[in-house]
Amino acid sequence: MPQFRVLIHGRNFKLKLSEDETARGFWTTRFVEANDAEEAELLAVQMIRDDPFFVGKVMNDKADSPIIDVPENSLVEKDEEIRGPGSGYAFYSVTGDDPPVAERPKSSLLIVVVVSTIAGFIIQGLQGEALGEAPQVMMICGWVLAFATGVLRLGRSFAFGIAAMSGFFITATIDLILNGGHTLLPFEFAIYAFYALTGVVVALVTRLLALAFLGTPKG
């Protein structure tokens, strides 16, 4: 059965999350298996309505009901890394329609790639030799980036771990196009792939620890 990624926006809520914390809305994502997009949307919204998390927390009057919207609903390939429909919410305490950082994985991913690439060129310039010849500093930089993405819980660890180490691939490719000198043989790319794997491990472990100790990120 097809799988859909459903982005859900809860707005006009009056939520009492704790004695000192309130919220006006939230963003969350659910992965749903359904026959079509319309069915996926209905199932995802019903999951939110049936979530026992909200019992006793919604303080809206009957004349001022909360609203649940679905701004995005896309068909995705099934992924073994996705376990269950998803959980957690990114809450915000002011009215507004902009999703918090935790729900902007695409823009965050691009930022990580750009930072990694810039770092790669800076490190290569300071070292005076290709990153493949002296990878230690770039690896540490990539691990720090991967660690940061895990702590911030920006998105899927596999994508962000690779993005954090992407400076190796991109720097070598641009060097080849502009200056030549790189062979970019499969063996060299295999080494870079190993570096990327270490970034994935760092991002994954850090994200799991952050979720365990800090919980789901809030807007």
C-alpha positions, -999 to +999 in steps of 0.1 A: +000+000+000+013+035-008+029+056+020+022+093+025+041+120+044+014+143+060+025+176+075-001+188+100-007+222+114-028+226+145-039+262+150-062+283+171-055+260+200-054+269+237-031+243+251-020+240+287+011+219+284+021+224+321+016+247+350+039+273+334+037+265+297+010+272+272+008+269+234-014+283+206-006+256+180+018+230+167+033+214+137+039+176+133+044+150+106+028+116+103+036+088+079+004+070+068-003+040+045-034+047+025-050+041-009-048+077-019-039+112-006-074+120+006-075+089+027-040+095+041-051+130+052-082+117+070-062+090+088-034+114+098-058+140+112-077+113+131-045+101+147-040+136+161-076+138+173-073+104+190-039+111+206-043+108+244-016+134+248-042+161+243-066+148+270-071+176+295-048+200+277-071+216+252-088+246+269-108+260+239-144+270+243-170+253+221-175+286+202-138+289+195-128+254+183-092+245+173-084+239+137-063+211+121-049+218+086-029+197+062-006+221+042+014+193+027+006+157+018+030+138-004+035+103-016+069+089-005+088+057-010+087+033+018+117+035+040+128+009+066+141+037+088+106+050+093+092+030+122+055+037+128+034+068+119+056+092+139+051+111+171+058+143+189+049+179+182+066+212+176+046+237+196+046+275+193+032+300+218+022+328+195-003+329+166+012+325+131+015+302+102+053+298+098+065+263+108+093+262+134+128+252+125+122+216+134+097+213+105+120+228+078+143+199+071+149+208+034+162+244+042+181+231+072+197+204+051+208+229+025+224+251+052+244+222+065+257+213+030+267+249+024+285+252+058+303+219+052+314+230+017+326+264+029+345+247+057+361+223+033+375+250+011+387+271+040+404+241+056+419+230+023+433+265+017+448+267+051+464+233+048+476+239+013+467+204+002+436+184-008+412+172+019+417+137+008+454+140+016+449+155+051+413+147+061+416+150+099+405+186+104+376+183+080+364+152+097+364+169+130+345+198+115+320+174+099+315+156+132+308+189+149+282+197+123+266+163+126+266+166+164+248+200+161+221+186+138+215+158+163+213+181+193+189+204+174+169+173+161+167+190+127+156+159+108+166+124+097+200+115+108+210+097+076+205+128+055+220+153+079+250+130+087+259+129+050+253+166+046+277+173+074+304+155+056+295+166+021+324+191+020+347+162+011+326+153-020+318+188-031+353+202-026+369+174-046+344+177-074+347+214-078+385+212-077+384+186-105+361+209-126+382+240-121+418+228-117+420+191-125+443+170-105+417+148-088+412+114-101+379+109-082+384+071-086+358+048-070+383+041-043+385+078-033+347+080-033+346+049-012+367+066+014+345+097+014+315+074+017+331+060+049+336+095+062+299+102+055+289+071+074+308+083+105+288+115+102+255+095+101+266+076+132+274+109+151+241+125+140+220+094+149+235+088+183+234+125+192+198+128+180+187+097+200+203+111+231+188+145+226+153+130+221+157+109+252+169+137+275+154+169+258+123+155+241+107+167+208+119+202+198+094+230+202+089+260+180 
